Amino acid sequence: MTRAIGALLGVTLLAGPALAQDQELLIGSTSASSSHYGYFVAVGQLINENAEGLSASVVETGATLDNIKRMSRDQIDMGLVTTNTAQHAYAGTSDFEGNQQDLRLLWVYTNAPQNAIVRADAGVDSLEDLDGVRFNPGIRGSSTEATTEAVFDTLGLSADFARGSTTDVVGAIKDNRVAGYVKSGSGLKLDGSTMDIATATEIEVLGLTDEQAETLRAEMPDLSVVDIPEGAAEGIPAYTTWAFGVGVAAPASLDEEAAYKIVSAIMADTSAQANAMASIKDADLAEMTLDYGTIPLHPGAARWFEDNGYDLPEKLQPEG
């Protein structure tokens, strides 16, 4: 979608030469209370300052699902998406069954490894051992909860799922009423609630086996399978788990040159995004996009990656 910024400057100018006009872009973000909203404010500023001929404004939205719907109605030009939901929209599955979206990826800016955490004294050494064990799949209504259930179904795993909020579940794990939970990591580190549990009891992370990892790669293209290095927390060895990313997508109809300028501005930045969201500090957004992207790149984004010497995996190859 293209909207021109113009102002009626007076009758005397109507006969004069046409004024240069920027292409105006609306960026869908999330709730203004979220740290991700601040990130998108920084993105808008980077576009305005470094992408010649473009002018961006950020609007508060209901995040991924809302943004995809707004893009389909031509109400915003680009927006926040989680990579798993973006893949559902692109493939016409899950919430988008029979309603395939013409969506393309621009970049991924943060990752969300899904960590299966258990008390070390729970007698659980693998995901298979969770059968019959009280275990929280993620806070009620969250993407983590829905994703964990889908992963367990795909892998033929089971547990006695205990539902609740993060506060409730953390307390239950500390009290040994629940053996563990699945919680999004903070980048490649365990998150704050998990570290809170670790102050009360020793914890372990349950990783995927090689066979389970291959099954997820083959049967759940909406997810990424990632290797987390040793040191996610003190004493935690390396492990493999499922993950999704958070990124920015646009309709395929977004002008290719505009997409190229936007991605160029984002990838050239060395401070604004990290200042807006601490988890981005020292992150390689290009590599993160290659690792966590689940749908084809927009042609303009793909051109930036190719111009800068990156080899695109098949799943990110632009269409057409």
Order of alpha helices (4+ residues) and beta strands (2+ residues): beta-beta-alpha-beta-alpha-beta-alpha-beta-beta-alpha-beta-alpha-beta-alpha-beta-alpha-beta-beta-alpha-alpha-alpha-alpha
